[in-house]
Amino acid sequence: MATGTDQVVGLGLLAVSLIIFTYYTVWVILLPFIDSEHIIHKYFLPRAYAVAIPLAVGLLLLLFVGLFITYVMLKNRRVTKKAQ
Amino acid sequence: MTKLAQWLWALALLGSAWAALTVGALGLELPSPCREVLWPLPAYLLVAAGCYALGTVGYRVATFHDCEDAALELQNHIQEARADLRRRGLRF
């Protein structure tokens, strides 16, 4: 079995993914079938956010990947210039 | 047909089915809750796939079998090899 930090990190990732999955499933799949007077609707944002938030997160991820690639490419170019 | 072509075919088919149902081009009168579940469906599938990937990675990291004896043995082999090469003149 993996030891120490490996186990903690792994189980942490698993727990986070399960929490996100359950919340999102209830939000997108189950809420439309629940009576709009029920108190559970208090715990969920308006439905439009169910698409807006993942879209924004996805765009942010793309931004970070692009910035990282730019950084690495610039660093490489400076290194080759120095070597010449 | 290549794998890419198959995936694109499947995506195009499912995508057009979803678009047709959401826009109402088929003239079907779906009940309101069904329509409310239908339109965020692509986003939901993407998030679910992402959660599955994250969860699988986390689970496999947590249950990976460490071989501590093999790791120590490998470290010893590396030390021996370095000493041997240094003796033969290779500078690190």
N, CA and C atoms of all chains as a GROMACS GRO file, in nm:
protein
  528
    1MET      N    1   0.085  -0.121   0.000
    1MET     CA    2   0.000   0.000   0.000
    1MET      C    3   0.087   0.124   0.000
    2ALA      N    4   0.040   0.230  -0.063
    2ALA     CA    5   0.114   0.357  -0.060
    2ALA      C    6   0.118   0.410   0.082
    3THR      N    7   0.217   0.491   0.109
    3THR     CA    8   0.236   0.536   0.247
    3THR      C    9   0.213   0.685   0.261
    4GLY      N   10   0.188   0.726   0.385
    4GLY     CA   11   0.190   0.866   0.428
    4GLY      C   12   0.120   0.963   0.336
    5THR      N   13   0.198   1.062   0.286
    5THR     CA   14   0.138   1.170   0.208
    5THR      C   15   0.068   1.118   0.083
    6ASP      N   16   0.123   1.011   0.022
    6ASP     CA   17   0.059   0.956  -0.098
    6ASP      C   18  -0.086   0.920  -0.071
    7GLN      N   19  -0.107   0.849   0.041
    7GLN     CA   20  -0.243   0.807   0.072
    7GLN      C   21  -0.334   0.927   0.098
    8VAL      N   22  -0.280   1.025   0.174
    8VAL     CA   23  -0.362   1.142   0.208
    8VAL      C   24  -0.401   1.218   0.082
    9VAL      N   25  -0.302   1.244  -0.004
    9VAL     CA   26  -0.330   1.318  -0.127
    9VAL      C   27  -0.428   1.241  -0.214
   10GLY      N   28  -0.404   1.110  -0.231
   10GLY     CA   29  -0.490   1.030  -0.316
   10GLY      C   30  -0.634   1.029  -0.267
   11LEU      N   31  -0.651   1.001  -0.136
   11LEU     CA   32  -0.787   0.997  -0.082
   11LEU      C   33  -0.850   1.135  -0.084
   12GLY      N   34  -0.767   1.241  -0.065
   12GLY     CA   35  -0.820   1.376  -0.074
   12GLY      C   36  -0.875   1.405  -0.213
   13LEU      N   37  -0.799   1.370  -0.316
   13LEU     CA   38  -0.846   1.389  -0.454
   13LEU      C   39  -0.977   1.314  -0.477
   14LEU      N   40  -0.979   1.188  -0.430
   14LEU     CA   41  -1.100   1.106  -0.448
   14LEU      C   42  -1.219   1.171  -0.380
   15ALA      N   43  -1.200   1.221  -0.256
   15ALA     CA   44  -1.310   1.283  -0.183
   15ALA      C   45  -1.358   1.408  -0.255
   16VAL      N   46  -1.263   1.493  -0.301
   16VAL     CA   47  -1.302   1.617  -0.370
   16VAL      C   48  -1.384   1.584  -0.495
   17SER      N   49  -1.336   1.484  -0.571
   17SER     CA   50  -1.407   1.452  -0.695
   17SER      C   51  -1.547   1.400  -0.664
   18LEU      N   52  -1.562   1.319  -0.558
   18LEU     CA   53  -1.695   1.268  -0.522
   18LEU      C   54  -1.789   1.380  -0.479
   19ILE      N   55  -1.733   1.476  -0.399
   19ILE     CA   56  -1.818   1.586  -0.353
   19ILE      C   57  -1.867   1.668  -0.472
   20ILE      N   58  -1.772   1.704  -0.562
   20ILE     CA   59  -1.811   1.784  -0.677
   20ILE      C   60  -1.914   1.709  -0.761
   21PHE      N   61  -1.891   1.577  -0.781
   21PHE     CA   62  -1.981   1.500  -0.865
   21PHE      C   63  -2.122   1.496  -0.806
   22THR      N   64  -2.132   1.469  -0.674
   22THR     CA   65  -2.264   1.458  -0.612
   22THR      C   66  -2.338   1.591  -0.618
   23TYR      N   67  -2.268   1.702  -0.578
   23TYR     CA   68  -2.334   1.832  -0.578
   23TYR      C   69  -2.382   1.867  -0.718
   24TYR      N   70  -2.294   1.847  -0.818
   24TYR     CA   71  -2.329   1.884  -0.955
   24TYR      C   72  -2.443   1.798  -1.007
   25THR      N   73  -2.441   1.666  -0.973
   25THR     CA   74  -2.549   1.578  -1.019
   25THR      C   75  -2.682   1.622  -0.962
   26VAL      N   76  -2.685   1.649  -0.829
   26VAL     CA   77  -2.810   1.695  -0.768
   26VAL      C   78  -2.856   1.823  -0.837
   27TRP      N   79  -2.762   1.916  -0.859
   27TRP     CA   80  -2.795   2.045  -0.917
   27TRP      C   81  -2.857   2.030  -1.056
   28VAL      N   82  -2.788   1.952  -1.144
   28VAL     CA   83  -2.830   1.948  -1.285
   28VAL      C   84  -2.942   1.847  -1.308
   29ILE      N   85  -2.931   1.727  -1.245
   29ILE     CA   86  -3.023   1.618  -1.281
   29ILE      C   87  -3.144   1.613  -1.190
   30LEU      N   88  -3.124   1.632  -1.058
   30LEU     CA   89  -3.233   1.605  -0.966
   30LEU      C   90  -3.323   1.725  -0.938
   31LEU      N   91  -3.262   1.847  -0.931
   31LEU     CA   92  -3.342   1.963  -0.891
   31LEU      C   93  -3.464   1.991  -0.978
   32PRO      N   94  -3.455   1.975  -1.113
   32PRO     CA   95  -3.575   2.006  -1.192
   32PRO      C   96  -3.696   1.922  -1.155
   33PHE      N   97  -3.671   1.802  -1.097
   33PHE     CA   98  -3.782   1.715  -1.062
   33PHE      C   99  -3.834   1.738  -0.921
   34ILE      N  100  -3.770   1.832  -0.848
   34ILE     CA  101  -3.814   1.859  -0.711
   34ILE      C  102  -3.899   1.985  -0.713
   35ASP      N  103  -4.009   1.979  -0.640
   35ASP     CA  104  -4.104   2.088  -0.629
   35ASP      C  105  -4.033   2.219  -0.594
   36SER      N  106  -4.064   2.328  -0.666
   36SER     CA  107  -3.990   2.453  -0.648
   36SER      C  108  -4.012   2.514  -0.510
   37GLU      N  109  -4.109   2.462  -0.432
   37GLU     CA  110  -4.132   2.515  -0.299
   37GLU      C  111  -4.041   2.450  -0.196
   38HIS      N  112  -3.976   2.337  -0.234
   38HIS     CA  113  -3.895   2.260  -0.138
   38HIS      C  114  -3.776   2.341  -0.092
   39ILE      N  115  -3.734   2.320   0.034
   39ILE     CA  116  -3.629   2.404   0.094
   39ILE      C  117  -3.492   2.375   0.034
   40ILE      N  118  -3.475   2.256  -0.034
   40ILE     CA  119  -3.341   2.220  -0.083
   40ILE      C  120  -3.292   2.320  -0.188
   41HIS      N  121  -3.385   2.388  -0.257
   41HIS     CA  122  -3.344   2.484  -0.361
   41HIS      C  123  -3.262   2.598  -0.305
   42LYS      N  124  -3.272   2.619  -0.170
   42LYS     CA  125  -3.198   2.728  -0.107
   42LYS      C  126  -3.047   2.704  -0.117
   43TYR      N  127  -3.006   2.575  -0.126
   43TYR     CA  128  -2.863   2.543  -0.122
   43TYR      C  129  -2.798   2.545  -0.260
   44PHE      N  130  -2.874   2.579  -0.364
   44PHE     CA  131  -2.819   2.574  -0.499
   44PHE      C  132  -2.838   2.707  -0.568
   45LEU      N  133  -2.733   2.748  -0.645
   45LEU     CA  134  -2.740   2.872  -0.720
   45LEU      C  135  -2.839   2.860  -0.835
   46PRO      N  136  -2.875   2.974  -0.898
   46PRO     CA  137  -2.961   2.967  -1.017
   46PRO      C  138  -2.901   2.878  -1.124
   47ARG      N  139  -2.987   2.819  -1.203
   47ARG     CA  140  -2.946   2.712  -1.294
   47ARG      C  141  -2.842   2.754  -1.397
   48ALA      N  142  -2.846   2.883  -1.437
   48ALA     CA  143  -2.751   2.927  -1.540
   48ALA      C  144  -2.607   2.909  -1.495
   49TYR      N  145  -2.583   2.918  -1.362
   49TYR     CA  146  -2.446   2.902  -1.312
   49TYR      C  147  -2.394   2.762  -1.331
   50ALA      N  148  -2.484   2.664  -1.352
   50ALA     CA  149  -2.440   2.525  -1.369
   50ALA      C  150  -2.359   2.507  -1.496
   51VAL      N  151  -2.379   2.595  -1.594
   51VAL     CA  152  -2.297   2.591  -1.716
   51VAL      C  153  -2.189   2.698  -1.711
   52ALA      N  154  -2.223   2.816  -1.651
   52ALA     CA  155  -2.130   2.928  -1.651
   52ALA      C  156  -2.005   2.898  -1.570
   53ILE      N  157  -2.022   2.835  -1.452
   53ILE     CA  158  -1.905   2.812  -1.366
   53ILE      C  159  -1.808   2.711  -1.427
   54PRO      N  160  -1.852   2.591  -1.475
   54PRO     CA  161  -1.755   2.502  -1.540
   54PRO      C  162  -1.691   2.566  -1.662
   55LEU      N  163  -1.768   2.645  -1.738
   55LEU     CA  164  -1.711   2.712  -1.856
   55LEU      C  165  -1.600   2.808  -1.814
   56ALA      N  166  -1.626   2.890  -1.710
   56ALA     CA  167  -1.524   2.985  -1.663
   56ALA      C  168  -1.401   2.911  -1.612
   57VAL      N  169  -1.422   2.802  -1.535
   57VAL     CA  170  -1.308   2.725  -1.484
   57VAL      C  171  -1.228   2.667  -1.598
   58GLY      N  172  -1.298   2.614  -1.701
   58GLY     CA  173  -1.228   2.558  -1.817
   58GLY      C  174  -1.144   2.661  -1.888
   59LEU      N  175  -1.200   2.782  -1.905
   59LEU     CA  176  -1.125   2.888  -1.971
   59LEU      C  177  -1.003   2.929  -1.889
   60LEU      N  178  -1.020   2.935  -1.755
   60LEU     CA  179  -0.906   2.967  -1.668
   60LEU      C  180  -0.796   2.864  -1.682
   61LEU      N  181  -0.836   2.734  -1.686
   61LEU     CA  182  -0.737   2.628  -1.703
   61LEU      C  183  -0.661   2.645  -1.833
   62LEU      N  184  -0.735   2.674  -1.942
   62LEU     CA  185  -0.670   2.696  -2.071
   62LEU      C  186  -0.572   2.812  -2.062
   63LEU      N  187  -0.614   2.919  -1.990
   63LEU     CA  188  -0.527   3.036  -1.973
   63LEU      C  189  -0.398   2.996  -1.905
   64PHE      N  190  -0.408   2.917  -1.796
   64PHE     CA  191  -0.287   2.878  -1.722
   64PHE      C  192  -0.196   2.791  -1.808
   65VAL      N  193  -0.258   2.697  -1.883
   65VAL     CA  194  -0.176   2.612  -1.970
   65VAL      C  195  -0.104   2.697  -2.073
   66GLY      N  196  -0.175   2.793  -2.134
   66GLY     CA  197  -0.112   2.881  -2.232
   66GLY      C  198   0.001   2.963  -2.173
   67LEU      N  199  -0.022   3.020  -2.053
   67LEU     CA  200   0.081   3.099  -1.987
   67LEU      C  201   0.203   3.014  -1.957
   68PHE      N  202   0.180   2.889  -1.909
   68PHE     CA  203   0.292   2.801  -1.878
   68PHE      C  204   0.374   2.772  -2.002
   69ILE      N  205   0.305   2.741  -2.114
   69ILE     CA  206   0.378   2.712  -2.238
   69ILE      C  207   0.458   2.834  -2.281
   70THR      N  208   0.396   2.954  -2.273
   70THR     CA  209   0.467   3.077  -2.311
   70THR      C  210   0.592   3.094  -2.226
   71TYR      N  211   0.576   3.074  -2.093
   71TYR     CA  212   0.689   3.090  -2.002
   71TYR      C  213   0.802   2.997  -2.038
   72VAL      N  214   0.770   2.868  -2.062
   72VAL     CA  215   0.873   2.771  -2.094
   72VAL      C  216   0.941   2.805  -2.226
   73MET      N  217   0.862   2.845  -2.325
   73MET     CA  218   0.922   2.877  -2.455
   73MET      C  219   1.013   3.000  -2.446
   74LEU      N  220   0.971   3.102  -2.370
   74LEU     CA  221   1.055   3.221  -2.354
   74LEU      C  222   1.185   3.186  -2.283
   75LYS      N  223   1.173   3.101  -2.177
   75LYS     CA  224   1.292   3.063  -2.102
   75LYS      C  225   1.390   2.988  -2.193
   76ASN      N  226   1.337   2.898  -2.279
   76ASN     CA  227   1.423   2.824  -2.370
   76ASN      C  228   1.494   2.916  -2.468
   77ARG      N  229   1.417   3.015  -2.520
   77ARG     CA  230   1.478   3.103  -2.620
   77ARG      C  231   1.592   3.184  -2.559
   78ARG      N  232   1.572   3.228  -2.431
   78ARG     CA  233   1.677   3.306  -2.365
   78ARG      C  234   1.800   3.220  -2.343
   79VAL      N  235   1.779   3.090  -2.311
   79VAL     CA  236   1.892   3.001  -2.286
   79VAL      C  237   1.972   2.980  -2.414
   80THR      N  238   1.902   2.958  -2.528
   80THR     CA  239   1.974   2.936  -2.654
   80THR      C  240   2.048   3.063  -2.696
   81LYS      N  241   1.989   3.182  -2.669
   81LYS     CA  242   2.056   3.307  -2.704
   81LYS      C  243   2.184   3.321  -2.624
   82LYS      N  244   2.179   3.281  -2.495
   82LYS     CA  245   2.298   3.290  -2.411
   82LYS      C  246   2.405   3.196  -2.461
   83ALA      N  247   2.362   3.075  -2.507
   83ALA     CA  248   2.459   2.973  -2.548
   83ALA      C  249   2.531   3.013  -2.675
   84GLN      N  250   2.465   3.099  -2.760
   84GLN     CA  251   2.529   3.134  -2.887
   84GLN      C  252   2.651   3.219  -2.870
   85MET      N  253  -1.189   0.281  -4.066
   85MET     CA  254  -1.204   0.418  -4.012
   85MET      C  255  -1.113   0.434  -3.890
   86THR      N  256  -1.044   0.546  -3.880
   86THR     CA  257  -0.955   0.567  -3.768
   86THR      C  258  -1.035   0.595  -3.641
   87LYS      N  259  -0.963   0.584  -3.524
   87LYS     CA  260  -1.029   0.609  -3.396
   87LYS      C  261  -1.079   0.753  -3.390
   88LEU      N  262  -0.997   0.846  -3.440
   88LEU     CA  263  -1.037   0.987  -3.436
   88LEU      C  264  -1.167   1.006  -3.513
   89ALA      N  265  -1.174   0.945  -3.633
   89ALA     CA  266  -1.294   0.958  -3.714
   89ALA      C  267  -1.415   0.900  -3.641
   90GLN      N  268  -1.394   0.785  -3.574
   90GLN     CA  269  -1.506   0.725  -3.500
   90GLN      C  270  -1.556   0.817  -3.390
   91TRP      N  271  -1.460   0.872  -3.312
   91TRP     CA  272  -1.498   0.962  -3.204
   91TRP      C  273  -1.572   1.085  -3.258
   92LEU      N  274  -1.519   1.143  -3.368
   92LEU     CA  275  -1.583   1.262  -3.424
   92LEU      C  276  -1.723   1.230  -3.475
   93TRP      N  277  -1.739   1.113  -3.538
   93TRP     CA  278  -1.870   1.068  -3.583
   93TRP      C  279  -1.969   1.062  -3.466
   94ALA      N  280  -1.925   0.991  -3.359
   94ALA     CA  281  -2.012   0.976  -3.242
   94ALA      C  282  -2.047   1.111  -3.183
   95LEU      N  283  -1.946   1.200  -3.170
   95LEU     CA  284  -1.972   1.333  -3.116
   95LEU      C  285  -2.070   1.410  -3.202
   96ALA      N  286  -2.050   1.402  -3.336
   96ALA     CA  287  -2.139   1.475  -3.426
   96ALA      C  288  -2.282   1.424  -3.415
   97LEU      N  289  -2.299   1.291  -3.409
   97LEU     CA  290  -2.432   1.232  -3.398
   97LEU      C  291  -2.502   1.276  -3.270
   98LEU      N  292  -2.431   1.253  -3.157
   98LEU     CA  293  -2.492   1.287  -3.028
   98LEU      C  294  -2.516   1.437  -3.018
   99GLY      N  295  -2.419   1.515  -3.069
   99GLY     CA  296  -2.432   1.660  -3.062
   99GLY      C  297  -2.552   1.710  -3.141
  100SER      N  298  -2.571   1.655  -3.260
  100SER     CA  299  -2.684   1.701  -3.340
  100SER      C  300  -2.816   1.655  -3.278
  101ALA      N  301  -2.818   1.533  -3.220
  101ALA     CA  302  -2.940   1.488  -3.151
  101ALA      C  303  -2.975   1.582  -3.037
  102TRP      N  304  -2.872   1.618  -2.956
  102TRP     CA  305  -2.896   1.709  -2.843
  102TRP      C  306  -2.944   1.845  -2.891
  103ALA      N  307  -2.879   1.898  -2.998
  103ALA     CA  308  -2.916   2.030  -3.049
  103ALA      C  309  -3.060   2.029  -3.099
  104ALA      N  310  -3.094   1.921  -3.174
  104ALA     CA  311  -3.230   1.914  -3.228
  104ALA      C  312  -3.333   1.911  -3.117
  105LEU      N  313  -3.305   1.833  -3.011
  105LEU     CA  314  -3.402   1.823  -2.901
  105LEU      C  315  -3.410   1.954  -2.823
  106THR      N  316  -3.294   2.020  -2.801
  106THR     CA  317  -3.296   2.143  -2.721
  106THR      C  318  -3.369   2.255  -2.792
  107VAL      N  319  -3.342   2.269  -2.924
  107VAL     CA  320  -3.403   2.378  -2.998
  107VAL      C  321  -3.550   2.350  -3.024
  108GLY      N  322  -3.588   2.221  -3.019
  108GLY     CA  323  -3.728   2.186  -3.041
  108GLY      C  324  -3.760   2.165  -3.188
  109ALA      N  325  -3.653   2.137  -3.267
  109ALA     CA  326  -3.673   2.125  -3.411
  109ALA      C  327  -3.753   2.001  -3.449
  110LEU      N  328  -3.762   1.901  -3.354
  110LEU     CA  329  -3.836   1.780  -3.388
  110LEU      C  330  -3.984   1.792  -3.360
  111GLY      N  331  -4.022   1.907  -3.302
  111GLY     CA  332  -4.163   1.927  -3.276
  111GLY      C  333  -4.217   1.845  -3.161
  112LEU      N  334  -4.126   1.789  -3.077
  112LEU     CA  335  -4.171   1.711  -2.960
  112LEU      C  336  -4.202   1.805  -2.845
  113GLU      N  337  -4.312   1.782  -2.776
  113GLU     CA  338  -4.344   1.865  -2.660
  113GLU      C  339  -4.294   1.794  -2.535
  114LEU      N  340  -4.163   1.812  -2.505
  114LEU     CA  341  -4.107   1.748  -2.386
  114LEU      C  342  -4.157   1.819  -2.261
  115PRO      N  343  -4.183   1.742  -2.152
  115PRO     CA  344  -4.223   1.806  -2.026
  115PRO      C  345  -4.113   1.898  -1.974
  116SER      N  346  -4.152   2.003  -1.900
  116SER     CA  347  -4.058   2.108  -1.858
  116SER      C  348  -3.936   2.056  -1.782
  117PRO      N  349  -3.949   1.963  -1.680
  117PRO     CA  350  -3.828   1.918  -1.611
  117PRO      C  351  -3.730   1.851  -1.707
  118CYS      N  352  -3.781   1.774  -1.805
  118CYS     CA  353  -3.692   1.707  -1.901
  118CYS      C  354  -3.612   1.810  -1.981
  119ARG      N  355  -3.680   1.916  -2.024
  119ARG     CA  356  -3.608   2.018  -2.100
  119ARG      C  357  -3.503   2.084  -2.012
  120GLU      N  358  -3.536   2.105  -1.882
  120GLU     CA  359  -3.440   2.169  -1.792
  120GLU      C  360  -3.318   2.083  -1.767
  121VAL      N  361  -3.336   1.948  -1.770
  121VAL     CA  362  -3.221   1.858  -1.755
  121VAL      C  363  -3.142   1.853  -1.885
  122LEU      N  364  -3.212   1.866  -1.999
  122LEU     CA  365  -3.148   1.841  -2.128
  122LEU      C  366  -3.046   1.947  -2.166
  123TRP      N  367  -3.080   2.077  -2.145
  123TRP     CA  368  -2.991   2.176  -2.205
  123TRP      C  369  -2.854   2.186  -2.140
  124PRO      N  370  -2.833   2.162  -2.006
  124PRO     CA  371  -2.695   2.164  -1.957
  124PRO      C  372  -2.623   2.031  -1.974
  125LEU      N  373  -2.684   1.934  -2.045
  125LEU     CA  374  -2.628   1.799  -2.049
  125LEU      C  375  -2.483   1.789  -2.097
  126PRO      N  376  -2.440   1.859  -2.204
  126PRO     CA  377  -2.297   1.849  -2.242
  126PRO      C  378  -2.204   1.895  -2.132
  127ALA      N  379  -2.237   2.008  -2.068
  127ALA     CA  380  -2.153   2.056  -1.957
  127ALA      C  381  -2.149   1.952  -1.845
  128TYR      N  382  -2.267   1.890  -1.816
  128TYR     CA  383  -2.272   1.792  -1.709
  128TYR      C  384  -2.184   1.672  -1.740
  129LEU      N  385  -2.190   1.623  -1.867
  129LEU     CA  386  -2.109   1.507  -1.903
  129LEU      C  387  -1.960   1.538  -1.893
  130LEU      N  388  -1.922   1.662  -1.934
  130LEU     CA  389  -1.782   1.700  -1.924
  130LEU      C  390  -1.736   1.702  -1.778
  131VAL      N  391  -1.816   1.765  -1.691
  131VAL     CA  392  -1.780   1.772  -1.550
  131VAL      C  393  -1.774   1.632  -1.490
  132ALA      N  394  -1.871   1.546  -1.526
  132ALA     CA  395  -1.870   1.410  -1.473
  132ALA      C  396  -1.746   1.334  -1.518
  133ALA      N  397  -1.709   1.349  -1.646
  133ALA     CA  398  -1.588   1.282  -1.696
  133ALA      C  399  -1.465   1.333  -1.623
  134GLY      N  400  -1.458   1.466  -1.599
  134GLY     CA  401  -1.346   1.522  -1.525
  134GLY      C  402  -1.338   1.467  -1.384
  135CYS      N  403  -1.454   1.459  -1.315
  135CYS     CA  404  -1.456   1.405  -1.179
  135CYS      C  405  -1.412   1.259  -1.178
  136TYR      N  406  -1.458   1.181  -1.278
  136TYR     CA  407  -1.418   1.041  -1.285
  136TYR      C  408  -1.266   1.030  -1.301
  137ALA      N  409  -1.209   1.113  -1.390
  137ALA     CA  410  -1.064   1.109  -1.412
  137ALA      C  411  -0.990   1.143  -1.283
  138LEU      N  412  -1.032   1.253  -1.218
  138LEU     CA  413  -0.967   1.297  -1.095
  138LEU      C  414  -0.977   1.189  -0.988
  139GLY      N  415  -1.097   1.132  -0.973
  139GLY     CA  416  -1.117   1.030  -0.871
  139GLY      C  417  -1.034   0.906  -0.896
  140THR      N  418  -1.026   0.862  -1.023
  140THR     CA  419  -0.946   0.744  -1.055
  140THR      C  420  -0.799   0.768  -1.025
  141VAL      N  421  -0.749   0.887  -1.064
  141VAL     CA  422  -0.609   0.920  -1.035
  141VAL      C  423  -0.585   0.916  -0.885
  142GLY      N  424  -0.674   0.981  -0.808
  142GLY     CA  425  -0.658   0.984  -0.663
  142GLY      C  426  -0.659   0.845  -0.602
  143TYR      N  427  -0.755   0.761  -0.648
  143TYR     CA  428  -0.765   0.626  -0.595
  143TYR      C  429  -0.640   0.544  -0.625
  144ARG      N  430  -0.592   0.556  -0.751
  144ARG     CA  431  -0.474   0.476  -0.786
  144ARG      C  432  -0.350   0.523  -0.711
  145VAL      N  433  -0.340   0.658  -0.687
  145VAL     CA  434  -0.226   0.708  -0.609
  145VAL      C  435  -0.233   0.652  -0.467
  146ALA      N  436  -0.355   0.648  -0.409
  146ALA     CA  437  -0.369   0.604  -0.270
  146ALA      C  438  -0.343   0.455  -0.255
  147THR      N  439  -0.372   0.374  -0.359
  147THR     CA  440  -0.360   0.229  -0.342
  147THR      C  441  -0.239   0.172  -0.415
  148PHE      N  442  -0.147   0.260  -0.456
  148PHE     CA  443  -0.031   0.210  -0.529
  148PHE      C  444   0.057   0.126  -0.437
  149HIS      N  445   0.109   0.011  -0.488
  149HIS     CA  446   0.190  -0.077  -0.404
  149HIS      C  447   0.334  -0.032  -0.407
  150ASP      N  448   0.379   0.028  -0.295
  150ASP     CA  449   0.520   0.064  -0.282
  150ASP      C  450   0.603  -0.061  -0.258
  151CYS      N  451   0.717  -0.074  -0.326
  151CYS     CA  452   0.809  -0.184  -0.297
  151CYS      C  453   0.933  -0.125  -0.233
  152GLU      N  454   0.932  -0.112  -0.099
  152GLU     CA  455   1.042  -0.041  -0.033
  152GLU      C  456   1.173  -0.116  -0.045
  153ASP      N  457   1.168  -0.253  -0.039
  153ASP     CA  458   1.293  -0.330  -0.051
  153ASP      C  459   1.356  -0.307  -0.187
  154ALA      N  460   1.272  -0.314  -0.292
  154ALA     CA  461   1.325  -0.293  -0.427
  154ALA      C  462   1.382  -0.153  -0.442
  155ALA      N  463   1.318  -0.053  -0.377
  155ALA     CA  464   1.368   0.084  -0.387
  155ALA      C  465   1.507   0.094  -0.323
  156LEU      N  466   1.524   0.035  -0.203
  156LEU     CA  467   1.655   0.039  -0.138
  156LEU      C  468   1.761  -0.030  -0.222
  157GLU      N  469   1.722  -0.149  -0.277
  157GLU     CA  470   1.817  -0.224  -0.360
  157GLU      C  471   1.861  -0.141  -0.480
  158LEU      N  472   1.763  -0.071  -0.541
  158LEU     CA  473   1.794   0.013  -0.658
  158LEU      C  474   1.890   0.125  -0.619
  159GLN      N  475   1.865   0.189  -0.502
  159GLN     CA  476   1.955   0.295  -0.456
  159GLN      C  477   2.097   0.241  -0.441
  160ASN      N  478   2.111   0.121  -0.381
  160ASN     CA  479   2.244   0.061  -0.364
  160ASN      C  480   2.311   0.038  -0.498
  161HIS      N  481   2.236  -0.016  -0.593
  161HIS     CA  482   2.291  -0.039  -0.727
  161HIS      C  483   2.342   0.091  -0.787
  162ILE      N  484   2.265   0.199  -0.769
  162ILE     CA  485   2.305   0.329  -0.824
  162ILE      C  486   2.436   0.375  -0.760
  163GLN      N  487   2.446   0.363  -0.626
  163GLN     CA  488   2.570   0.403  -0.558
  163GLN      C  489   2.688   0.324  -0.611
  164GLU      N  490   2.671   0.191  -0.623
  164GLU     CA  491   2.780   0.107  -0.674
  164GLU      C  492   2.822   0.150  -0.813
  165ALA      N  493   2.724   0.174  -0.899
  165ALA     CA  494   2.755   0.212  -1.037
  165ALA      C  495   2.831   0.343  -1.041
  166ARG      N  496   2.788   0.441  -0.958
  166ARG     CA  497   2.856   0.571  -0.956
  166ARG      C  498   3.001   0.555  -0.910
  167ALA      N  499   3.020   0.475  -0.802
  167ALA     CA  500   3.157   0.454  -0.753
  167ALA      C  501   3.243   0.389  -0.860
  168ASP      N  502   3.186   0.289  -0.926
  168ASP     CA  503   3.261   0.217  -1.030
  168ASP      C  504   3.302   0.312  -1.144
  169LEU      N  505   3.206   0.391  -1.190
  169LEU     CA  506   3.234   0.481  -1.301
  169LEU      C  507   3.335   0.588  -1.260
  170ARG      N  508   3.323   0.635  -1.136
  170ARG     CA  509   3.419   0.736  -1.089
  170ARG      C  510   3.560   0.680  -1.089
  171ARG      N  511   3.570   0.551  -1.047
  171ARG     CA  512   3.700   0.485  -1.046
  171ARG      C  513   3.758   0.476  -1.186
  172ARG      N  514   3.670   0.453  -1.285
  172ARG     CA  515   3.719   0.442  -1.422
  172ARG      C  516   3.745   0.577  -1.487
  173GLY      N  517   3.718   0.685  -1.416
  173GLY     CA  518   3.761   0.813  -1.469
  173GLY      C  519   3.649   0.905  -1.515
  174LEU      N  520   3.521   0.861  -1.513
  174LEU     CA  521   3.413   0.949  -1.557
  174LEU      C  522   3.385   1.053  -1.450
  175ARG      N  523   3.389   1.181  -1.487
  175ARG     CA  524   3.364   1.288  -1.390
  175ARG      C  525   3.217   1.325  -1.391
  176PHE      N  526   3.157   1.330  -1.271
  176PHE     CA  527   3.013   1.365  -1.264
  176PHE      C  528   2.996   1.515  -1.252
   0.00000   0.00000   0.00000
